[in-house]
Amino acid sequence: MSATYTIEEHNHRLAAWGAGSAASVRNVCTFRVQTGVEILEASGFGPNLSEPDQLPAADEMDKAHQKWRKRVINEAAVHHKNFSHGQAAKLINSYLKVRFVCGGFHEHPRVQSLHPPIDRLLLDSLSKDDVGGFGKEWRALRDRAWSKFTSEEYQKVIDLIRRTVQGRPLWVIEQYWQGHQ
């Protein structure tokens, strides 16, 4: 047993496993969990990213997220995988959700501005329930398919979520995600 195994490493492993599982898309771009872990780590998402103050400030989050997505997309190409901005975002957001939102930092201002994982189940519920009065917009985005989102389409989802949650943490939109059932 290694005396150097830390809680940060332990948390990172869980978050990377979950993110790799969530972002692999059948018939679009599948990959092994280990590939997802390697992409995340090469993109700067590792055990040392463990404190909320290491995250961008709320007003810098979207710009930082776009840079993260580009980094993940480039690293995925090294692994011969063709990621869209939607798939890169799902890998990043699923990872950060486990590390920070569900890691006990949900009240930290930087964590409250983290983007939630976007998928068909969430967009379908948002559409059916006309959440925020944006049913038509949610439907169009659902029909486009999150796994094929461009940077602009992905940002449109995040902007709609912000308008919907009206200053509350972005993670609260996940009350509409039905994947837990």
N, C-alpha and C positions, 0 to 999 in steps of 0.2 A: 504494500500500500504506500502510495506517495504522500508524503507530508506536505507537498506543495499544491495539492488539489484544493482549490478555494471555492467558496460559494459563488464567486463571480464566474468561474469556469463552469460550475454546475448549472447556474442560471443560463449562461450562454449556450450550453449544450441543449438544454430544453427548448430555449427560444429558437435556436437555429434548426433543430429537428422539426418543431412545429411549423416554422416558416417554410422550410423546404417541402414539407408535406402539403401545406396549404397552397403554395404557388405553382406546383407542378400541375399542368393542365392537359388532360387527355385530349387527343386529337388536335392540339395546338402546339404545345411545347412541353413534353414530359422530360423529367430528369430524376435521377436518384437523389435521395435526401443528402447524401455526401456531397454531391455536386452543388446543391444549394448552400450547404455549409461552406464549401470552398469559395463560392461566389461571394457570400456574405463577408467572410473573413478577408478576402482579397480587396473588398470594397470598404474596409474599415469598421465592420461590425463584428467585434470580437469581445473577449472577456474584459478587456480594459475599458470598454464603453459601459460603465456600470453606474454612473452618477448622473442624475437629472441635469445638473449644471453643465455637463458636457454636451448637452443638446443645444440646438440653436434657440435663440429667443423667439417668442411667438411671432413677432413681426418679421423674422428672418426665415421662418419655417418653410414656406413654400419655395423660396429660392434655394435653400439648402436641400430640400427634398428633390427638386429637379436635378440638382447636381448629383445627389445620391443615386437617382434613377439612371442617369447617364453612366455613372461609374458601374453600376450593376449590369446595365445593358452591355457595356464594353467588356466587362469581365465574363459575362455569360457567353459572349462571342468567342472568347479564348477557349471556352469549354465546348465550342461548336453548337451553341444554343442561341436561338434567335428570340430574344425577349422583347415584348412591347413595353411601353411605359406602364401599362396596366399590370402586366405580370411582374415587372421590376418593383412596382409599388406594393403589390401583394406580398412579395418576399420581404421587403423592408418593413412594411406596416405590421405584418404578423410577428416579425421578430421584435420590433419595438413594443408592441402590445404586451407580449409576455415579459420582456425585460423590465418595462417601466410602468405601464398602465396597471397590469395585474401583478406587478412586482412590489406594490406597496407605495408607489410614488404618484398615484392618480391625482392627488391634490396639488402637485407641483405645477406652477404656471407653464413651464416648458413642456411638461408631459401632457397637460390639458390641450396643448396645441398640436400634439402628434396626430397624424392622419390615421383614421381607422382603416382596417382591411376592407377592401371593396370587392364584392362578388355578386353573382346573379341573385343569390338568395336575399341579400340586403336590398339590391336595387328592385327586385320583384316586390318585396314588402313595401318599400317606400312608394312604389308606383301604385300598388293596389289600395293602399291606405291614403293616397294623395297627400303624403306627409309634407307639411309646409305649404300646401297648395301648389306643389310642383309636380303633380302626377304625370303630366304630359312630358316634362323634361326627364323625370326618372325613367319613364317608359322608353323614351328614345335612347337613353343611355343603356338601359337594360338590353334593349334590342341590338345595340351596337356590339355588346359583349365586352365585359371588363378586360378580358385577356387579350383584347385587340386594341385597347385604348391607345391613342396618341397622347402626347404630353398635354395638348389642349383639351382633349376629352376628359382626361383624368382630372385636370385642374378644374374643369367645369363641375365635376362631381363634388370636389372639395369645396368649391365656392357655394354650391347649393347646400351642402351640409352646414357650412358656417351660417348661411342665411336662415336655415331651419333651426339650428340649436340656439341662435341668438345670444351669443356670449357664454354659453355653457361649454364645458369641455367637449371636444369633438367626439370622444368615445361614447357619449350618451346616445348617439345616433344608432349604436349597435343594439339598442333595445328592440329594433325592428328586424334584426338578423335572426333567422329561423334555423340556422345550422345546429343549434344546441338541442333541437328536438328530435 
